[in-house]
Amino acid sequence: MNQKKLWFLGALAVIGTLVLAAGCKPSEDAQGAGSNQYAILFKSTGNPFGERVMGGFEEGIKEQGFEAILRAPDLPTAEAQIQMIEQLIAQRVAAICISGNDFDALQPVLTNAISQGIKVVSLDSAVNPASRMVHVNQADTKLIGETLVEAAFDLAGGSGEIAILSATSQASNQNAWIAVMQETLEQPKYAGLNLVKVAYGDDLRDKSTSETEALIASYPNLKVIVAPTTVGIAAAAKVISDRGLIGKVHITGLGLPSEMADYIDNGSCPYMYLWNPIDMGYLGAYAAPALVNGSITGKAGDTFSSGRLGTYTITDAADGGTEVLLGPPFKFDPSNINDWKGVY
C-alpha cells in the first residue's frame, strides 16, 4: 500500500472520529432545555385522583403545543418511581412533574435529572426542596389539617374516638396534614376527641378496606374516620355502608365527588373536602414550561400565567422550599354533590 493511500485512510479515520465525537456530544435539545416533551409521574396506577391530575396536565401541555408523557408505577413506592425517572432522564425530557412516593428517597435521581438540565416540579405530594424547583400544592397545609379536625369534631359531637386512614407512611402531603391535625387536636377546644390510631391503606383499595375493617373491629366506640386520601375515603365509606354502620361511624376527609356521591347521599359520609385535581395537573403543566423557558426560576415572588386559571405567584413553603397554591379546600355535601359528581 503506497504512502498516499495510507494518508487517505488515516484522514478518513480522523474525520470519522470527529463525526462520532460530535454526534455523542449532548446538544442543548438532548440535555432537555429544548425538548418538546413534558412528563408527569404520579404515585401509582389505578388512582382516580391521579388519573384526573394527569388528565389536567396533559390538557395544559397540549394547549401549549408540547408533548405530554404520562407515567405511574403499579405500586406506590419510591423504588418504582426511581426506575421511571431514570427512563425519563434517558429520554431527555424537558421537565418532570412528580407526585412523590417519598420525600427524601427520590433526591439522588431527581438531582441527577436537574444536573442534566431537566426541570423538576413536584405536585400533590412534595419531594424535598433539594429535589425540586417548586412545588404545586393543593391548598395551605395548615388550613387542610385544621379543616379536617373541625370536621371530625363536628361529626363526633365534640367528643369520642376518632381515627385517621392515610395513604402511605412516606407520603409527604399526608404526613404534613396529619402533623397539623395532631397539633390542632392539642387545642383545648378538641380535648374531648381521642385519636386512637393512624392507619395506612397505602392508597390501595383492598388494603384501605381491610384497614377500615380493622379499625371498626378494634375500636367498637369509634365515631369518626378521617381519610385525607381519595382512595381511602371511598373504601372506608363502602365498608360503613355495606356493614350497616351509617350514623354510627362517620367518614370524612378528601374525596372525589364522582366516587363519593352515593355515600354522601346515603349518609355514610355527611360531607367531605377536596380541590379540583384536573386544575392541579393543569397548573403543573404551566409551571414546568415557565421554568424551561426561563420566565421563572422557582423563587418566591416569581409569577407566571397558567392559561385558563390565570396568574399565580410562587411563595415560600413550610418545608424550606417554594410552592404555588392552587386554592382553598372546597366542601362537598348533599346540597351540592349532584352538581359536581359528573365533573370529576
C-alpha positions in Angstrom: 0.0 0.0 0.0 1.6 3.3 -1.0 2.0 6.3 1.3 -0.7 8.4 -0.4 -3.3 5.6 0.2 -2.2 5.3 3.8 -2.6 9.0 4.3 -6.1 9.0 2.8 -7.3 6.1 5.0 -5.8 7.8 8.1 -7.6 11.0 7.2 -10.9 9.2 6.9 -10.4 7.6 10.3 -9.7 11.0 11.9 -12.8 12.5 10.2 -14.9 9.5 11.4 -13.7 10.0 14.9 -14.6 13.7 14.9 -18.0 13.0 13.5 -18.7 10.4 16.2 -17.5 12.7 18.9 -19.7 15.5 17.6 -22.7 13.1 17.4 -22.1 11.9 21.0 -21.8 15.4 22.4 -25.1 16.3 24.1 -26.8 19.2 22.4 -29.0 21.7 24.2 -32.0 19.8 23.0 -30.6 16.5 24.1 -30.0 17.9 27.6 -33.7 18.7 27.8 -33.6 22.5 27.6 -35.1 22.5 24.1 -37.1 19.3 24.3 -40.7 19.3 23.4 -41.6 16.5 25.9 -43.0 17.2 29.4 -43.6 14.3 31.8 -45.8 13.8 34.8 -45.1 10.9 37.2 -47.9 10.1 39.6 -47.7 7.9 42.7 -49.4 4.7 41.2 -51.8 3.4 38.6 -55.5 2.8 39.4 -55.8 6.0 41.4 -58.8 8.0 40.1 -57.4 11.2 41.7 -54.1 10.7 39.9 -55.8 9.9 36.6 -57.5 13.3 36.8 -54.3 15.1 37.8 -52.6 13.6 34.8 -55.5 14.4 32.5 -55.3 18.1 33.6 -51.5 18.0 33.0 -52.0 16.6 29.5 -54.6 19.2 28.7 -52.3 22.1 29.7 -49.2 20.7 28.0 -51.0 20.1 24.7 -52.6 23.5 24.9 -49.1 25.0 24.7 -48.1 22.8 21.8 -45.9 20.4 23.7 -46.0 16.6 24.1 -47.3 15.2 27.4 -45.8 11.9 28.8 -48.0 10.3 31.5 -46.3 7.8 33.8 -47.3 6.0 37.0 -45.9 2.7 38.6 -48.1 -0.2 39.5 -47.2 0.2 43.2 -46.8 3.5 45.2 -43.1 3.0 46.1 -40.1 5.2 45.7 -38.1 2.4 44.1 -40.7 2.1 41.3 -40.6 5.9 40.7 -36.8 5.9 40.6 -36.8 3.5 37.7 -39.3 5.6 35.8 -37.3 8.8 36.5 -34.2 7.2 35.1 -36.1 6.3 32.0 -37.3 9.9 31.6 -33.7 11.2 32.1 -32.5 8.8 29.3 -35.4 10.1 27.2 -34.1 13.7 27.8 -37.5 15.2 28.6 -37.6 19.0 29.2 -39.3 18.7 32.7 -40.7 16.2 35.1 -43.7 16.9 37.3 -43.8 14.3 40.1 -46.2 13.4 42.9 -43.6 11.8 45.2 -43.9 8.5 47.0 -41.2 9.5 49.4 -40.0 13.0 50.5 -36.3 12.1 50.6 -35.6 8.8 48.8 -36.0 10.4 45.3 -33.4 13.0 45.9 -30.4 11.4 44.2 -32.2 10.6 41.0 -34.0 13.9 40.9 -30.9 15.9 41.5 -29.3 13.9 38.7 -32.1 15.0 36.4 -31.7 18.6 37.4 -27.9 18.4 36.8 -28.7 17.3 33.3 -30.9 20.3 32.6 -34.2 18.8 33.3 -36.6 21.0 35.3 -38.3 19.2 38.2 -41.6 20.3 39.7 -43.4 18.3 42.5 -47.2 18.4 42.8 -49.7 16.9 45.1 -47.1 15.1 47.3 -43.9 17.1 47.6 -40.3 15.9 47.4 -37.7 17.7 49.4 -36.6 21.2 48.4 -33.2 19.9 47.1 -35.1 17.7 44.7 -37.3 20.3 43.1 -37.5 23.8 41.8 -41.1 24.5 43.0 -44.0 22.5 44.5 -47.6 22.8 43.2 -49.6 22.5 46.4 -53.4 21.8 46.6 -54.0 24.3 49.4 -52.4 25.7 52.5 -51.3 22.7 54.6 -52.3 24.2 57.9 -55.7 25.0 56.6 -56.3 21.5 55.4 -55.3 19.9 58.7 -57.4 22.3 60.7 -60.4 21.8 58.5 -60.3 18.1 58.8 -60.1 18.3 62.6 -63.0 20.6 62.7 -65.0 18.1 60.6 -64.1 15.3 63.0 -65.1 17.5 66.0 -68.5 18.3 64.3 -69.3 14.7 63.3 -68.3 13.3 66.7 -70.5 15.7 68.5 -67.5 17.3 70.2 -66.1 14.1 71.9 -65.2 10.5 71.3 -62.8 8.3 69.5 -61.5 9.2 66.0 -59.0 7.6 63.7 -57.1 8.6 60.6 -56.9 6.4 57.5 -53.9 7.7 55.4 -52.3 6.7 52.2 -48.6 5.5 52.6 -46.5 6.3 55.6 -44.0 8.1 53.3 -46.5 10.4 51.5 -45.3 13.9 52.4 -48.6 15.6 51.9 -50.4 13.1 54.1 -47.8 13.3 56.8 -47.9 17.1 56.7 -51.7 17.2 57.1 -51.6 14.6 59.9 -48.9 16.6 61.7 -51.2 19.7 61.6 -54.1 17.6 62.7 -52.2 16.2 65.7 -51.1 19.7 66.7 -54.6 21.1 66.3 -56.1 18.3 68.5 -54.0 19.6 71.4 -56.0 22.8 71.5 -58.5 23.0 74.4 -61.5 23.0 72.1 -60.7 19.5 70.9 -59.8 18.0 74.3 -62.8 15.6 74.1 -61.5 13.9 70.9 -59.3 10.9 71.3 -57.2 10.0 68.2 -56.9 6.2 68.7 -54.8 5.3 65.6 -53.3 6.5 62.3 -53.7 3.6 59.9 -52.2 3.3 56.4 -54.0 1.9 53.4 -51.1 2.7 51.0 -53.6 4.2 48.5 -54.6 0.6 47.6 -58.4 -0.1 47.6 -58.1 -3.6 49.2 -55.7 -2.6 51.9 -57.7 0.6 52.7 -60.8 -1.7 53.1 -59.0 -4.1 55.4 -57.6 -1.3 57.5 -61.1 0.2 57.9 -62.5 -3.1 59.0 -59.6 -3.5 61.5 -60.3 0.0 62.9 -64.0 -0.8 63.4 -63.2 -4.2 65.0 -60.5 -2.8 67.3 -62.4 0.3 68.4 -66.1 -0.5 68.8 -66.8 3.0 70.1 -65.1 4.7 67.1 -67.2 7.7 65.9 -65.2 9.2 63.0 -62.7 8.1 60.5 -60.8 10.9 58.7 -59.3 9.8 55.4 -57.2 12.5 53.7 -56.9 10.3 50.6 -59.4 9.7 47.9 -58.7 6.0 47.7 -59.1 5.6 51.5 -62.3 7.7 51.9 -64.1 5.7 49.2 -63.0 2.4 50.6 -64.0 3.3 54.1 -67.4 4.7 53.0 -68.2 1.4 51.3 -67.4 -0.6 54.4 -69.6 1.7 56.6 -72.4 1.5 54.0 -72.1 -2.3 53.4 -72.0 -3.1 57.1 -75.0 -1.0 58.1 -72.9 1.4 60.2 -74.4 4.6 58.8 -74.9 7.1 61.6 -72.8 5.0 64.0 -69.4 5.6 62.3 -68.9 8.6 60.1 -66.3 9.0 57.4 -65.0 12.4 56.2 -61.8 13.6 54.6 -60.7 14.3 51.0 -62.7 12.5 48.2 -63.7 12.7 44.6 -67.3 13.8 44.1 -67.8 11.1 41.3 -66.8 8.3 43.7 -68.4 9.7 46.9 -71.8 11.0 45.7 -73.7 7.8 46.6 -72.1 7.8 50.1 -72.9 11.4 50.7 -76.5 10.7 49.6 -76.9 7.7 51.9 -75.2 9.4 54.9 -72.1 7.3 55.2 -70.1 10.5 54.5 -72.1 13.5 55.7 -69.6 15.8 53.9 -66.0 15.9 52.7 -63.5 18.2 51.1 -61.2 18.4 48.0 -59.9 20.7 45.3 -60.0 20.2 41.6 -57.4 17.6 40.6 -57.7 18.5 36.9 -56.7 22.0 37.8 -53.8 20.8 39.8 -52.3 18.9 36.9 -53.1 21.9 34.6 -51.3 24.3 36.9 -48.2 22.0 36.9 -48.4 21.9 33.1 -47.8 25.7 33.1 -45.3 25.9 35.9 -42.9 23.4 34.1 -42.6 25.2 30.8 -42.2 28.5 32.6 -39.1 27.0 34.3 -37.8 25.7 31.0 -38.2 28.9 29.1 -36.7 30.9 32.0 -39.6 33.1 32.7 -39.5 31.9 36.3 -36.7 30.3 38.4 -38.9 28.8 41.2 -38.0 31.6 43.7 -40.6 33.2 45.9 -42.1 36.2 44.2 -41.9 34.8 40.7 -45.2 35.0 38.8 -46.4 33.1 35.8 -49.5 32.7 33.7 -51.5 29.5 33.9 -53.8 29.5 31.0 -57.5 29.5 32.0 -56.5 29.6 35.7 -54.9 33.0 35.5 -51.7 34.3 37.1 -50.1 32.6 40.1 -47.3 33.8 42.4 -44.7 31.5 43.9 -44.4 31.7 47.7 -42.2 30.3 50.4 -43.2 26.8 51.6 -43.1 25.5 55.2 -40.5 22.8 54.2 -37.9 25.5 53.3 -38.6 25.3 49.5 -41.1 27.2 47.5 -44.6 26.4 46.3 -47.6 27.7 44.4 -51.1 27.2 46.0 -54.0 26.1 43.8 -56.6 27.3 46.3 -58.5 26.5 49.5 -60.3 23.2 50.0 -63.9 23.0 48.9 -66.7 21.4 50.9 -69.0 18.8 49.2 -72.3 17.9 50.9 -75.8 16.9 50.0 -76.6 20.4 48.8 -74.0 20.4 46.0 -72.7 16.9 45.4 -75.0 16.2 42.4 -73.7 19.4 40.7 -70.1 18.0 40.9 -70.3 14.3 40.6 -70.2 14.5 36.8 -67.3 16.8 36.7 -64.5 14.8 38.4 
